[in-house]
Amino acid sequence: MGFPGTWVTDSKSVAYRVVPKCACSTIGQIMYYSDHGSYFDGDIHDAETGIMKWSQEHNRAAISETVRNHNTYTFTCVRNPYTRILSSFFDKICGIQRNGKYYRGNLVPKLVAQYGIEVEGEFDQIKSFRRFLLFARDTIRFRRPMDPDIHWSAMSGHAATLVVNGGRYDAIVSTENFKEGMKDVMKHVDSKHALDIDTMPRFNESEGHGPKRAHPVEDYFDDLSMHLVYEIFKRDFALFNYDWQDPSRKEPLGEIDLDKVHKMLGD
């Protein structure tokens, strides 16, 4: 299986396992800058040179060697499951993508027809989001009407691919404490170019794709939708220390236990 979703700087100074909807655009730009002294001009996901990606077949041998040797500082980044799936809804379901179309072509019309989800005009965001949660649960639990999408499948599933194939994390950063976490990561990285995390821009490539969120996070989750989120992301809550009983609490409850993460993800 190898190391899908893994990026490594050209200098092999740091390795990163991408978890979608968890600041991956900003992290990719930090890695790019640390090698080249400038940010990639465009969406870092489109970069074909300047950073090694598992999706580029010619880089797979170098990435495998780097990660398995454990000589390169390796990390990933996670996010509160409540805000992550809410972000996925507004970006991928409500939003028009960079190609000017809905995400995955006919997906949104299918959701409108099968789940009654509205995405246009002054629609009821809360009602549509809760119906989207039923769809997300169906894709993950029953693999219908499609396989799970990377943007709302569990973070632990993404992170596990690195562990089960012989890698190990030196750090797991949370988006809620992003600056502090990335400062600590970069202390362990032999960067060619120093970067001030405090003053660098935040790269949010999905910003503007969909409508603005009209309500506080907790308003989108009633008892049923909280149950669905817990059902989908139970392992994420346990491993990454988020409070499943309080959608308004974004920050982790405490430090992430890396030994526990490796033990659970390696099984």
C-alpha positions as CSV (number, residue, x, y, z in Angstrom):
1,M,0.0,0.0,0.0
2,G,2.9,2.4,0.7
3,F,2.4,5.9,2.0
4,P,-0.6,7.5,0.3
5,G,-1.1,11.2,1.2
6,T,2.5,11.6,2.3
7,W,4.5,14.7,1.3
8,V,8.3,15.1,1.9
9,T,10.4,18.2,1.3
10,D,12.9,17.9,-1.5
11,S,15.7,18.2,1.0
12,K,14.1,15.3,3.0
13,S,14.1,17.6,6.1
14,V,10.5,16.8,7.1
15,A,7.7,14.4,6.2
16,Y,4.0,15.1,6.5
17,R,0.9,12.9,6.2
18,V,-1.9,15.0,4.7
19,V,-5.3,14.8,6.4
20,P,-7.8,16.7,4.2
21,K,-9.6,19.7,5.8
22,C,-6.8,20.0,8.4
23,A,-4.7,23.0,7.3
24,C,-3.0,20.9,4.6
25,S,-2.6,23.9,2.2
26,T,-0.8,26.0,4.8
27,I,1.4,23.1,5.9
28,G,2.4,22.3,2.3
29,Q,3.3,26.0,1.8
30,I,5.4,25.9,5.0
31,M,7.3,22.9,3.7
32,Y,7.8,24.4,0.3
33,Y,9.1,27.7,1.8
34,S,11.5,25.9,4.1
35,D,13.3,24.5,1.1
36,H,12.9,27.3,-1.5
37,G,12.5,30.6,0.4
38,S,9.3,31.5,-1.3
39,Y,5.7,30.1,-1.4
40,F,4.4,28.1,-4.2
41,D,2.5,30.3,-6.7
42,G,-0.9,28.7,-6.6
43,D,-2.6,25.9,-4.7
44,I,0.2,23.7,-3.2
45,H,-1.9,20.6,-4.1
46,D,-1.2,21.5,-7.8
47,A,2.6,21.6,-7.3
48,E,4.4,19.0,-9.5
49,T,7.9,20.0,-8.5
50,G,9.5,21.5,-5.3
51,I,8.0,19.0,-2.9
52,M,7.7,15.2,-3.1
53,K,4.3,13.7,-3.1
54,W,3.2,10.0,-3.0
55,S,0.8,10.8,-5.8
56,Q,3.8,11.3,-8.1
57,E,5.0,7.8,-8.8
58,H,8.6,8.8,-9.5
59,N,8.9,10.0,-5.9
60,R,7.5,6.9,-4.1
61,A,10.8,5.1,-3.6
62,A,12.4,8.2,-2.0
63,I,9.3,8.8,0.2
64,S,9.2,5.1,1.3
65,E,12.9,5.1,2.2
66,T,12.6,8.5,4.1
67,V,9.6,7.5,6.2
68,R,10.7,3.9,7.0
69,N,14.2,5.0,8.0
70,H,12.7,7.2,10.8
71,N,15.6,9.7,10.3
72,T,13.2,12.5,9.1
73,Y,10.9,14.3,11.5
74,T,7.4,13.1,10.6
75,F,4.1,14.7,11.6
76,T,0.5,15.1,10.7
77,C,-2.3,17.6,11.7
78,V,-5.8,16.9,13.0
79,R,-8.9,18.9,13.7
80,N,-12.1,18.8,15.8
81,P,-14.4,16.3,14.0
82,Y,-17.4,18.6,14.4
83,T,-15.7,21.6,12.7
84,R,-14.0,19.4,10.1
85,I,-17.2,17.8,8.8
86,L,-19.0,21.1,8.9
87,S,-16.2,22.6,6.8
88,S,-16.4,19.7,4.4
89,F,-20.1,20.4,3.9
90,F,-19.7,24.1,3.1
91,D,-16.7,23.5,0.9
92,K,-17.5,20.3,-1.0
93,I,-21.3,20.2,-1.0
94,C,-22.4,23.9,-1.0
95,G,-19.4,25.3,-2.8
96,I,-18.4,25.7,-6.5
97,Q,-14.9,24.3,-7.0
98,R,-11.9,25.8,-8.8
99,N,-13.0,24.3,-12.0
100,G,-16.3,26.2,-11.8
101,K,-18.4,23.1,-11.2
102,Y,-19.8,21.2,-8.2
103,Y,-17.6,18.8,-6.4
104,R,-17.4,15.4,-8.1
105,G,-19.7,16.3,-10.9
106,N,-23.2,14.9,-10.3
107,L,-22.7,14.4,-6.6
108,V,-24.6,17.5,-5.4
109,P,-27.6,16.9,-7.7
110,K,-27.8,13.3,-6.4
111,L,-27.8,14.6,-2.8
112,V,-30.6,17.0,-3.7
113,A,-32.7,14.3,-5.2
114,Q,-31.9,11.4,-2.7
115,Y,-31.4,13.3,0.6
116,G,-33.3,16.5,0.1
117,I,-30.2,18.7,0.7
118,E,-30.5,22.3,-0.5
119,V,-27.4,24.3,-1.4
120,E,-28.7,27.3,-3.4
121,G,-30.2,30.6,-2.4
122,E,-31.2,31.3,1.2
123,F,-31.5,27.7,2.1
124,D,-31.8,26.3,5.7
125,Q,-28.1,25.5,6.5
126,I,-28.9,23.5,9.6
127,K,-31.5,21.3,8.0
128,S,-29.3,20.6,4.9
129,F,-26.2,19.9,7.0
130,R,-28.0,17.4,9.1
131,R,-29.3,15.6,6.0
132,F,-25.7,15.7,4.7
133,L,-24.6,13.9,7.9
134,L,-27.0,11.0,7.0
135,F,-25.3,10.8,3.6
136,A,-21.8,10.9,5.1
137,R,-22.8,8.1,7.5
138,D,-24.2,6.0,4.7
139,T,-21.0,6.3,2.7
140,I,-18.8,5.3,5.6
141,R,-20.9,2.6,7.2
142,F,-22.7,1.1,4.2
143,R,-20.5,2.4,1.3
144,R,-23.6,3.7,-0.5
145,P,-24.5,5.6,-2.5
146,M,-20.7,5.9,-3.0
147,D,-17.5,5.1,-1.2
148,P,-16.4,7.4,1.6
149,D,-14.8,10.6,0.4
150,I,-11.4,11.6,1.8
151,H,-12.7,15.0,3.0
152,W,-15.2,13.4,5.5
153,S,-13.7,10.0,6.1
154,A,-12.1,9.6,9.6
155,M,-8.7,11.3,10.3
156,S,-7.5,8.2,12.0
157,G,-7.9,6.2,8.8
158,H,-5.7,8.7,6.9
159,A,-3.1,8.8,9.7
160,A,-3.1,5.0,10.0
161,T,-1.6,4.3,6.5
162,L,1.7,5.7,7.6
163,V,1.9,3.7,10.8
164,V,0.8,0.3,9.4
165,N,3.4,0.6,6.6
166,G,6.3,1.2,8.9
167,G,6.3,4.9,9.6
168,R,6.1,6.7,13.0
169,Y,4.9,10.1,14.0
170,D,7.1,12.5,15.9
171,A,4.2,14.9,16.4
172,I,0.5,15.4,15.7
173,V,-0.5,19.0,15.5
174,S,-4.0,20.3,16.1
175,T,-5.4,23.0,13.9
176,E,-6.9,24.7,17.0
177,N,-3.3,25.2,18.3
178,F,-1.8,25.5,14.9
179,K,0.9,28.2,15.3
180,E,2.3,26.7,18.5
181,G,2.3,23.2,17.0
182,M,4.0,24.2,13.8
183,K,6.6,26.3,15.7
184,D,7.5,23.2,17.6
185,V,7.6,21.0,14.4
186,M,9.9,23.5,12.7
187,K,12.3,23.5,15.7
188,H,13.1,20.0,14.7
189,V,13.5,20.7,11.0
190,D,16.8,21.7,9.3
191,S,15.2,24.3,7.1
192,K,17.2,26.0,4.4
193,H,15.1,29.1,4.9
194,A,13.7,30.3,8.2
195,L,10.0,31.1,8.4
196,D,8.1,33.2,10.9
197,I,4.9,31.2,11.6
198,D,3.4,34.1,13.5
199,T,3.4,36.4,10.4
200,M,3.1,34.1,7.5
201,P,-0.2,34.1,5.5
202,R,-2.8,31.4,6.1
203,F,-3.5,29.5,2.9
204,N,-7.1,28.4,2.8
205,E,-7.7,27.2,-0.7
206,S,-11.4,26.3,0.0
207,E,-12.3,29.7,1.3
208,G,-15.0,31.3,-0.8
209,H,-16.1,28.1,-2.4
210,G,-19.4,28.1,-0.5
211,P,-21.7,30.3,1.6
212,K,-20.6,31.7,4.9
213,R,-21.6,29.7,8.0
214,A,-24.6,31.5,9.4
215,H,-24.7,30.0,12.9
216,P,-22.3,28.9,15.7
217,V,-20.9,25.4,15.3
218,E,-23.0,24.0,18.1
219,D,-26.3,25.1,16.5
220,Y,-25.8,22.6,13.6
221,F,-25.7,19.6,16.0
222,D,-28.8,18.3,17.8
223,D,-28.8,14.9,19.7
224,L,-29.2,12.9,16.5
225,S,-26.5,14.6,14.5
226,M,-24.1,14.4,17.5
227,H,-24.8,10.7,17.6
228,L,-24.0,10.4,13.9
229,V,-20.8,12.3,14.2
230,Y,-19.7,10.2,17.2
231,E,-20.6,7.0,15.2
232,I,-18.5,8.1,12.3
233,F,-15.5,9.6,14.2
234,K,-15.5,7.6,17.5
235,R,-11.8,6.7,17.0
236,D,-10.9,10.3,16.1
237,F,-12.4,11.6,19.3
238,A,-10.6,9.0,21.4
239,L,-7.2,9.2,19.7
240,F,-6.9,13.0,19.3
241,N,-8.6,14.0,22.5
242,Y,-11.6,16.0,21.3
243,D,-14.8,16.3,23.3
244,W,-17.6,14.5,21.5
245,Q,-20.2,15.7,24.0
246,D,-19.7,19.5,23.4
247,P,-19.6,20.7,19.8
248,S,-18.8,24.2,21.0
249,R,-15.5,23.1,22.5
250,K,-13.1,23.2,19.6
251,E,-9.8,22.7,21.4
252,P,-8.5,19.2,22.4
253,L,-9.1,18.2,26.0
254,G,-5.3,17.6,26.4
255,E,-2.1,16.4,24.8
256,I,-2.2,13.6,22.3
257,D,-0.6,10.3,23.5
258,L,1.6,9.3,20.6
259,D,2.2,5.8,22.0
260,K,-1.5,5.2,22.2
261,V,-1.9,6.5,18.6
262,H,0.7,4.2,17.3
263,K,-0.6,1.2,19.2
264,M,-4.2,1.7,18.0
265,L,-3.4,2.7,14.5
266,G,-0.9,-0.1,14.1
267,D,-3.4,-2.8,14.9
